[in-house]
């Protein structure tokens, strides 16, 4: 059995440079397995890509198996970025 801890970091583009972002907010919460699946399923990722944003999934071996541990979403205008990091902890 395991729990999933979600860390959501919202970033805003630095107006003085082209490639750096500033941290706007950071939230940590515990989510269920169903919520994790809804956030990382292929249909959700494809839907956001069709809207014009970019979605980047990074996978690794965890205590729960080969899972997505980092999801990076960028807005279509490239001004906002959201990084969701998943930590799997065994009970």
C-alpha positions as CSV (number, residue, x, y, z in Angstrom):
1,X,0.0,0.0,0.0
2,X,1.2,3.5,-0.7
3,X,0.1,7.2,-0.6
4,X,0.6,9.8,-3.3
5,X,1.8,13.2,-2.4
6,X,1.3,15.9,-5.1
7,X,3.4,19.0,-5.2
8,X,2.0,21.7,-7.5
9,X,4.3,24.6,-8.4
10,X,2.9,27.4,-10.5
11,X,5.5,29.5,-12.4
12,X,5.3,32.8,-14.3
13,X,7.7,33.9,-17.0
14,X,10.4,36.4,-15.8
15,X,9.8,39.6,-17.8
16,X,13.6,40.3,-17.9
17,X,14.7,37.1,-19.6
18,X,13.5,34.7,-22.3
19,X,13.8,31.4,-20.6
20,X,13.5,31.7,-16.9
21,X,10.4,31.5,-14.7
22,X,9.6,32.9,-11.2
23,X,7.7,30.8,-8.6
24,X,4.2,32.2,-8.0
25,X,2.9,29.5,-5.6
26,X,3.6,26.1,-4.3
27,X,1.0,23.6,-2.9
28,X,1.4,20.2,-1.3
29,X,-1.5,17.7,-1.0
30,X,-2.2,14.0,-0.7
31,X,-4.3,12.6,-3.5
32,X,-6.0,9.2,-4.2
33,X,-5.1,6.7,-6.8
34,X,-8.2,7.7,-8.9
35,X,-7.2,11.4,-8.8
36,X,-3.7,10.5,-10.0
37,X,-5.1,8.5,-12.9
38,X,-7.4,11.3,-14.0
39,X,-4.4,13.8,-13.9
40,X,-2.0,11.6,-15.8
41,X,-4.1,9.5,-18.2
42,X,-3.4,9.8,-22.0
43,X,-6.8,11.3,-22.8
44,X,-6.3,14.2,-20.4
45,X,-2.8,14.9,-21.8
46,X,-4.0,14.8,-25.4
47,X,-6.9,17.1,-24.6
48,X,-4.6,19.8,-23.1
49,X,-2.2,19.4,-26.1
50,X,-5.1,20.0,-28.5
51,X,-5.9,23.3,-26.7
52,X,-2.5,24.5,-27.7
53,X,-0.4,24.0,-24.6
54,X,2.4,21.6,-24.1
55,X,2.4,18.6,-21.8
56,X,5.6,16.8,-20.8
57,X,5.4,13.5,-18.8
58,X,8.4,12.0,-17.1
59,X,8.3,8.4,-15.9
60,X,10.4,6.4,-13.5
61,X,10.2,3.2,-11.5
62,X,8.5,3.8,-8.1
63,X,7.3,1.7,-5.3
64,X,3.9,1.6,-7.2
65,X,5.5,0.5,-10.5
66,X,6.5,2.4,-13.6
67,X,4.6,5.6,-13.1
68,X,4.6,9.3,-14.1
69,X,6.5,11.2,-11.4
70,X,6.6,14.7,-13.0
71,X,4.1,16.4,-15.3
72,X,5.0,19.8,-16.8
73,X,2.3,21.9,-18.4
74,X,3.0,25.1,-20.4
75,X,0.3,27.5,-21.5
76,X,-0.2,28.2,-25.2
77,X,1.3,31.7,-24.9
78,X,4.3,30.3,-22.9
79,X,3.8,32.8,-20.1
80,X,2.7,30.3,-17.4
81,X,4.0,26.9,-16.4
82,X,2.7,24.4,-13.9
83,X,4.9,21.6,-12.6
84,X,3.2,18.7,-10.8
85,X,5.5,16.3,-9.0
86,X,4.2,13.0,-7.6
87,X,5.9,11.2,-4.6
88,X,4.9,7.7,-3.9
89,X,5.4,6.7,-0.2
90,X,4.9,3.3,1.2
91,X,2.9,2.9,4.3
